[in-house]
Every structure is written in structure tokens, then in C-alpha cells.
């Protein structure tokens, strides 16, 4: 059984190796402005998934995907030699659409802010549905001189919660 720390180390090493090879050895003109963001490797160290982002439109993303697919063999042999494993892991490249997700989340937050502002605007103009004072006041208590704060034994509470005796 493989140690989780060892798997993480190998995944980080795969990410570094692929980024280095893409930067220095791949001369494919289809390769755009690419950033290797993450790599994950299975526990048996046989399959590695490499996540990348590309600066540009859909055409640049498609060109970069084709360039990475054509260089997959060279990248796999380089990774296999550097890791020193019995079996070189197969590489799968996945476009990491972080920017799209960030834009979507920003749009959701803006919509929530607008909805909150609308609720605040409506609340500022709100009026009571009935009377401003919905509770009945006992007029007998006000005329009799007894306060609402009186205790059943006739002593009044102090403002701090203690009894004055």
C-alpha cells in the first residue's frame, strides 16, 4: 500500500516536471500561454492527471490541448525517468477552468448584492400592516400608579437587576 505523503510528493514532482518540460523543451507553435496548476496521481502511481490553464480564447485552448496531446509521449518518458518508478504513469491533461468558475461566482455574488440592496430599499419604505403599537396597553395599570416593573411582593427592581430593600 502506498503512503499518502509519498503520493502527494510524486504528484507535486509530476507537476514541476511537466511545467519544466513544457516551458523548455516543447517547441510546438500551437502551445499557448500555459500554466500547469495541479497534478494528481493515483495511489498505485500508474495514472497522473495534470491540470492546466491557458490564457486566451477557445482556439488557443484547443491548440494547446492538441500540442499537449502530441507531446504526451515525451512528457511521460521524462516523468518516468525522473521519478524512478517501475512503471511510468500515464498522463491525462485536463483544462482547469478556474477563470470561468471565478467569473460565475462573481456574477452570483453581484446578483446577491443587488437582491440585498433591493430588500434594503423596500425595507426603508415599509410601513406597519396594522397599528404602530400592536399590543393593548392596560390603562388601569397606568392610572393606578403601579409600574410594570413591580415584583409580586410590591418591591421594584433596580435597573441593574437587583432588589432595593
VEXGU-709195 format. One record per residue (C-alpha): chain; x, y, z. Coordinates in steps of 0.05 Angstrom, whole numbers, plus 5000, padded with zeros to 4 digits. Each point is the difference from the previous one (the first is absolute). Example, Ala and Ser with C-alpha at 12.3 -4.5 7.8 and 13.67 -1.06 7.14 Angstrom:
<rec><chaine>A</chaine><xx>5246</xx><yy>4910</yy><zz>5156</zz></rec>
<rec><chaine>A</chaine><xx>5027</xx><yy>5069</yy><zz>4987</zz></rec>
END
This chain:
<rec><chaine>A</chaine><xx>5000</xx><yy>5000</yy><zz>5000</zz></rec>
<rec><chaine>A</chaine><xx>5026</xx><yy>5068</yy><zz>4981</zz></rec>
<rec><chaine>A</chaine><xx>5009</xx><yy>5056</yy><zz>5051</zz></rec>
<rec><chaine>A</chaine><xx>4957</xx><yy>5062</yy><zz>4990</zz></rec>
<rec><chaine>A</chaine><xx>5059</xx><yy>5046</yy><zz>5011</zz></rec>
<rec><chaine>A</chaine><xx>5039</xx><yy>4962</yy><zz>4947</zz></rec>
<rec><chaine>A</chaine><xx>4943</xx><yy>5008</yy><zz>4951</zz></rec>
<rec><chaine>A</chaine><xx>4996</xx><yy>5075</yy><zz>5014</zz></rec>
<rec><chaine>A</chaine><xx>5076</xx><yy>5007</yy><zz>4990</zz></rec>
<rec><chaine>A</chaine><xx>4996</xx><yy>4963</yy><zz>4934</zz></rec>
<rec><chaine>A</chaine><xx>4941</xx><yy>5042</yy><zz>4977</zz></rec>
<rec><chaine>A</chaine><xx>5038</xx><yy>5064</yy><zz>5016</zz></rec>
<rec><chaine>A</chaine><xx>5061</xx><yy>4973</yy><zz>4964</zz></rec>
<rec><chaine>A</chaine><xx>4958</xx><yy>4983</yy><zz>4939</zz></rec>
<rec><chaine>A</chaine><xx>4972</xx><yy>5071</yy><zz>5000</zz></rec>
<rec><chaine>A</chaine><xx>5070</xx><yy>5030</yy><zz>5004</zz></rec>
<rec><chaine>A</chaine><xx>5028</xx><yy>4954</yy><zz>4946</zz></rec>
<rec><chaine>A</chaine><xx>4944</xx><yy>5011</yy><zz>4951</zz></rec>
<rec><chaine>A</chaine><xx>5004</xx><yy>5076</yy><zz>5010</zz></rec>
<rec><chaine>A</chaine><xx>5075</xx><yy>4999</yy><zz>4989</zz></rec>
<rec><chaine>A</chaine><xx>4996</xx><yy>4957</yy><zz>4937</zz></rec>
<rec><chaine>A</chaine><xx>4943</xx><yy>5041</yy><zz>4971</zz></rec>
<rec><chaine>A</chaine><xx>5039</xx><yy>5064</yy><zz>5012</zz></rec>
<rec><chaine>A</chaine><xx>5067</xx><yy>4977</yy><zz>4974</zz></rec>
<rec><chaine>A</chaine><xx>4994</xx><yy>4941</yy><zz>4952</zz></rec>
<rec><chaine>A</chaine><xx>4933</xx><yy>5003</yy><zz>4963</zz></rec>
<rec><chaine>A</chaine><xx>5006</xx><yy>5045</yy><zz>4939</zz></rec>
<rec><chaine>A</chaine><xx>4930</xx><yy>4989</yy><zz>4972</zz></rec>
<rec><chaine>A</chaine><xx>4972</xx><yy>5065</yy><zz>4972</zz></rec>
<rec><chaine>A</chaine><xx>4930</xx><yy>4979</yy><zz>5021</zz></rec>
<rec><chaine>A</chaine><xx>5021</xx><yy>5004</yy><zz>5073</zz></rec>
<rec><chaine>A</chaine><xx>4971</xx><yy>5063</yy><zz>5030</zz></rec>
<rec><chaine>A</chaine><xx>5014</xx><yy>5037</yy><zz>5065</zz></rec>
<rec><chaine>A</chaine><xx>4992</xx><yy>4939</yy><zz>5045</zz></rec>
<rec><chaine>A</chaine><xx>5005</xx><yy>4992</yy><zz>5076</zz></rec>
<rec><chaine>A</chaine><xx>5002</xx><yy>4933</yy><zz>5032</zz></rec>
<rec><chaine>A</chaine><xx>4956</xx><yy>5009</yy><zz>5061</zz></rec>
<rec><chaine>A</chaine><xx>4996</xx><yy>4932</yy><zz>5033</zz></rec>
<rec><chaine>A</chaine><xx>5016</xx><yy>4926</yy><zz>4992</zz></rec>
<rec><chaine>A</chaine><xx>4967</xx><yy>4941</yy><zz>5033</zz></rec>
<rec><chaine>A</chaine><xx>5025</xx><yy>4929</yy><zz>4998</zz></rec>
<rec><chaine>A</chaine><xx>4963</xx><yy>4936</yy><zz>5019</zz></rec>
<rec><chaine>A</chaine><xx>5021</xx><yy>4961</yy><zz>5061</zz></rec>
<rec><chaine>A</chaine><xx>5031</xx><yy>4945</yy><zz>4957</zz></rec>
<rec><chaine>A</chaine><xx>5042</xx><yy>5054</yy><zz>4965</zz></rec>
<rec><chaine>A</chaine><xx>4976</xx><yy>4976</yy><zz>4931</zz></rec>
<rec><chaine>A</chaine><xx>4957</xx><yy>5059</yy><zz>4977</zz></rec>
<rec><chaine>A</chaine><xx>5014</xx><yy>5073</yy><zz>5007</zz></rec>
<rec><chaine>A</chaine><xx>4951</xx><yy>5057</yy><zz>4984</zz></rec>
<rec><chaine>A</chaine><xx>5032</xx><yy>5067</yy><zz>4984</zz></rec>
<rec><chaine>A</chaine><xx>4957</xx><yy>5062</yy><zz>5004</zz></rec>
<rec><chaine>A</chaine><xx>5018</xx><yy>5061</yy><zz>4959</zz></rec>
<rec><chaine>A</chaine><xx>4973</xx><yy>5069</yy><zz>4982</zz></rec>
<rec><chaine>A</chaine><xx>5009</xx><yy>5037</yy><zz>4935</zz></rec>
<rec><chaine>A</chaine><xx>4998</xx><yy>5074</yy><zz>4990</zz></rec>
<rec><chaine>A</chaine><xx>4957</xx><yy>5015</yy><zz>4939</zz></rec>
<rec><chaine>A</chaine><xx>4936</xx><yy>4981</yy><zz>4965</zz></rec>
<rec><chaine>A</chaine><xx>4972</xx><yy>4932</yy><zz>4982</zz></rec>
<rec><chaine>A</chaine><xx>5046</xx><yy>4994</yy><zz>4939</zz></rec>
<rec><chaine>A</chaine><xx>5062</xx><yy>5009</yy><zz>5044</zz></rec>
<rec><chaine>A</chaine><xx>4973</xx><yy>4948</yy><zz>5049</zz></rec>
<rec><chaine>A</chaine><xx>4987</xx><yy>4950</yy><zz>4943</zz></rec>
<rec><chaine>A</chaine><xx>5069</xx><yy>5011</yy><zz>4971</zz></rec>
<rec><chaine>A</chaine><xx>5033</xx><yy>4991</yy><zz>5067</zz></rec>
<rec><chaine>A</chaine><xx>4961</xx><yy>4936</yy><zz>5013</zz></rec>
<rec><chaine>A</chaine><xx>5023</xx><yy>4973</yy><zz>4932</zz></rec>
<rec><chaine>A</chaine><xx>5072</xx><yy>5019</yy><zz>5014</zz></rec>
<rec><chaine>A</chaine><xx>4999</xx><yy>4966</yy><zz>5068</zz></rec>
<rec><chaine>A</chaine><xx>4968</xx><yy>4938</yy><zz>4971</zz></rec>
<rec><chaine>A</chaine><xx>5055</xx><yy>4995</yy><zz>4947</zz></rec>
<rec><chaine>A</chaine><xx>5055</xx><yy>5010</yy><zz>5052</zz></rec>
<rec><chaine>A</chaine><xx>4969</xx><yy>4950</yy><zz>5049</zz></rec>
<rec><chaine>A</chaine><xx>5051</xx><yy>4945</yy><zz>4984</zz></rec>
<rec><chaine>A</chaine><xx>5061</xx><yy>5044</yy><zz>5011</zz></rec>
<rec><chaine>A</chaine><xx>4970</xx><yy>5027</yy><zz>5064</zz></rec>
<rec><chaine>A</chaine><xx>4984</xx><yy>4931</yy><zz>5025</zz></rec>
<rec><chaine>A</chaine><xx>5070</xx><yy>4974</yy><zz>4988</zz></rec>
<rec><chaine>A</chaine><xx>5031</xx><yy>5061</yy><zz>5033</zz></rec>
<rec><chaine>A</chaine><xx>4954</xx><yy>4993</yy><zz>5061</zz></rec>
<rec><chaine>A</chaine><xx>5013</xx><yy>4925</yy><zz>5004</zz></rec>
<rec><chaine>A</chaine><xx>5076</xx><yy>5008</yy><zz>4998</zz></rec>
<rec><chaine>A</chaine><xx>5000</xx><yy>5056</yy><zz>5052</zz></rec>
<rec><chaine>A</chaine><xx>4954</xx><yy>4964</yy><zz>5049</zz></rec>
<rec><chaine>A</chaine><xx>5039</xx><yy>4935</yy><zz>4996</zz></rec>
<rec><chaine>A</chaine><xx>4937</xx><yy>4957</yy><zz>5003</zz></rec>
<rec><chaine>A</chaine><xx>4993</xx><yy>4931</yy><zz>4971</zz></rec>
<rec><chaine>A</chaine><xx>4942</xx><yy>5023</yy><zz>4956</zz></rec>
<rec><chaine>A</chaine><xx>4996</xx><yy>5070</yy><zz>4971</zz></rec>
<rec><chaine>A</chaine><xx>4932</xx><yy>5030</yy><zz>5017</zz></rec>
<rec><chaine>A</chaine><xx>4953</xx><yy>5014</yy><zz>4942</zz></rec>
<rec><chaine>A</chaine><xx>4987</xx><yy>5074</yy><zz>4993</zz></rec>
<rec><chaine>A</chaine><xx>4931</xx><yy>5030</yy><zz>4991</zz></rec>
<rec><chaine>A</chaine><xx>4994</xx><yy>5075</yy><zz>4988</zz></rec>
<rec><chaine>A</chaine><xx>4938</xx><yy>5036</yy><zz>5025</zz></rec>
<rec><chaine>A</chaine><xx>4984</xx><yy>5073</yy><zz>4986</zz></rec>
<rec><chaine>A</chaine><xx>4991</xx><yy>5034</yy><zz>5067</zz></rec>
<rec><chaine>A</chaine><xx>4945</xx><yy>5051</yy><zz>4990</zz></rec>
<rec><chaine>A</chaine><xx>5013</xx><yy>5040</yy><zz>5063</zz></rec>
<rec><chaine>A</chaine><xx>4989</xx><yy>5067</yy><zz>4966</zz></rec>
<rec><chaine>A</chaine><xx>4931</xx><yy>4979</yy><zz>4975</zz></rec>
<rec><chaine>A</chaine><xx>4981</xx><yy>4976</yy><zz>5070</zz></rec>
<rec><chaine>A</chaine><xx>5026</xx><yy>5065</yy><zz>5031</zz></rec>
<rec><chaine>A</chaine><xx>4959</xx><yy>5041</yy><zz>4950</zz></rec>
<rec><chaine>A</chaine><xx>4938</xx><yy>4959</yy><zz>5015</zz></rec>
<rec><chaine>A</chaine><xx>5009</xx><yy>5009</yy><zz>5076</zz></rec>
<rec><chaine>A</chaine><xx>5012</xx><yy>5075</yy><zz>4991</zz></rec>
<rec><chaine>A</chaine><xx>4935</xx><yy>5004</yy><zz>4959</zz></rec>
<rec><chaine>A</chaine><xx>4962</xx><yy>4963</yy><zz>5055</zz></rec>
<rec><chaine>A</chaine><xx>5029</xx><yy>5046</yy><zz>5054</zz></rec>
<rec><chaine>A</chaine><xx>4980</xx><yy>5061</yy><zz>4959</zz></rec>
<rec><chaine>A</chaine><xx>4929</xx><yy>4974</yy><zz>4992</zz></rec>
<rec><chaine>A</chaine><xx>4997</xx><yy>4987</yy><zz>5076</zz></rec>
<rec><chaine>A</chaine><xx>5025</xx><yy>5071</yy><zz>5014</zz></rec>
<rec><chaine>A</chaine><xx>4947</xx><yy>5029</yy><zz>4953</zz></rec>
<rec><chaine>A</chaine><xx>4945</xx><yy>4958</yy><zz>5034</zz></rec>
<rec><chaine>A</chaine><xx>5024</xx><yy>5023</yy><zz>5069</zz></rec>
<rec><chaine>A</chaine><xx>4999</xx><yy>5072</yy><zz>4977</zz></rec>
<rec><chaine>A</chaine><xx>4929</xx><yy>4991</yy><zz>4974</zz></rec>
<rec><chaine>A</chaine><xx>4978</xx><yy>4970</yy><zz>5066</zz></rec>
<rec><chaine>A</chaine><xx>5032</xx><yy>5058</yy><zz>5039</zz></rec>
<rec><chaine>A</chaine><xx>4966</xx><yy>5050</yy><zz>4954</zz></rec>
<rec><chaine>A</chaine><xx>4932</xx><yy>4967</yy><zz>5011</zz></rec>
<rec><chaine>A</chaine><xx>5011</xx><yy>4995</yy><zz>5075</zz></rec>
<rec><chaine>A</chaine><xx>5016</xx><yy>5074</yy><zz>5004</zz></rec>
<rec><chaine>A</chaine><xx>4931</xx><yy>5017</yy><zz>4972</zz></rec>
<rec><chaine>A</chaine><xx>4963</xx><yy>4947</yy><zz>5039</zz></rec>
<rec><chaine>A</chaine><xx>4942</xx><yy>5018</yy><zz>5045</zz></rec>
<rec><chaine>A</chaine><xx>4965</xx><yy>4960</yy><zz>5054</zz></rec>
<rec><chaine>A</chaine><xx>4943</xx><yy>4957</yy><zz>4975</zz></rec>
<rec><chaine>A</chaine><xx>4957</xx><yy>5019</yy><zz>5059</zz></rec>
<rec><chaine>A</chaine><xx>5011</xx><yy>5051</yy><zz>5055</zz></rec>
<rec><chaine>A</chaine><xx>5069</xx><yy>5023</yy><zz>5021</zz></rec>
<rec><chaine>A</chaine><xx>4988</xx><yy>4972</yy><zz>5070</zz></rec>
<rec><chaine>A</chaine><xx>4968</xx><yy>4931</yy><zz>4989</zz></rec>
<rec><chaine>A</chaine><xx>4994</xx><yy>4983</yy><zz>5075</zz></rec>
<rec><chaine>A</chaine><xx>4943</xx><yy>5022</yy><zz>5045</zz></rec>
<rec><chaine>A</chaine><xx>5021</xx><yy>5044</yy><zz>5057</zz></rec>
<rec><chaine>A</chaine><xx>4965</xx><yy>4991</yy><zz>5065</zz></rec>
<rec><chaine>A</chaine><xx>4974</xx><yy>5069</yy><zz>5018</zz></rec>
<rec><chaine>A</chaine><xx>4985</xx><yy>4977</yy><zz>5071</zz></rec>
<rec><chaine>A</chaine><xx>5074</xx><yy>4988</yy><zz>5015</zz></rec>
<rec><chaine>A</chaine><xx>5020</xx><yy>5070</yy><zz>4976</zz></rec>
<rec><chaine>A</chaine><xx>4947</xx><yy>5034</yy><zz>5042</zz></rec>
<rec><chaine>A</chaine><xx>5010</xx><yy>4958</yy><zz>5062</zz></rec>
<rec><chaine>A</chaine><xx>5072</xx><yy>5021</yy><zz>5010</zz></rec>
<rec><chaine>A</chaine><xx>5028</xx><yy>4930</yy><zz>4998</zz></rec>
<rec><chaine>A</chaine><xx>5057</xx><yy>4989</yy><zz>4951</zz></rec>
<rec><chaine>A</chaine><xx>5010</xx><yy>4940</yy><zz>4955</zz></rec>
<rec><chaine>A</chaine><xx>5066</xx><yy>4989</yy><zz>5035</zz></rec>
<rec><chaine>A</chaine><xx>4969</xx><yy>4986</yy><zz>5068</zz></rec>
<rec><chaine>A</chaine><xx>5013</xx><yy>4933</yy><zz>5030</zz></rec>
<rec><chaine>A</chaine><xx>4940</xx><yy>4959</yy><zz>5026</zz></rec>
<rec><chaine>A</chaine><xx>5020</xx><yy>5018</yy><zz>5071</zz></rec>
<rec><chaine>A</chaine><xx>4997</xx><yy>5075</yy><zz>4984</zz></rec>
<rec><chaine>A</chaine><xx>5075</xx><yy>5014</yy><zz>4996</zz></rec>
<rec><chaine>A</chaine><xx>5028</xx><yy>5033</yy><zz>4937</zz></rec>
<rec><chaine>A</chaine><xx>5061</xx><yy>4972</yy><zz>4964</zz></rec>
<rec><chaine>A</chaine><xx>5062</xx><yy>5042</yy><zz>4993</zz></rec>
<rec><chaine>A</chaine><xx>5023</xx><yy>5017</yy><zz>4929</zz></rec>
<rec><chaine>A</chaine><xx>5058</xx><yy>4954</yy><zz>5010</zz></rec>
<rec><chaine>A</chaine><xx>4956</xx><yy>4941</yy><zz>5017</zz></rec>
<rec><chaine>A</chaine><xx>5008</xx><yy>5001</yy><zz>5075</zz></rec>
<rec><chaine>A</chaine><xx>4947</xx><yy>5013</yy><zz>5053</zz></rec>
<rec><chaine>A</chaine><xx>5001</xx><yy>5063</yy><zz>5043</zz></rec>
<rec><chaine>A</chaine><xx>4976</xx><yy>4986</yy><zz>5070</zz></rec>
END
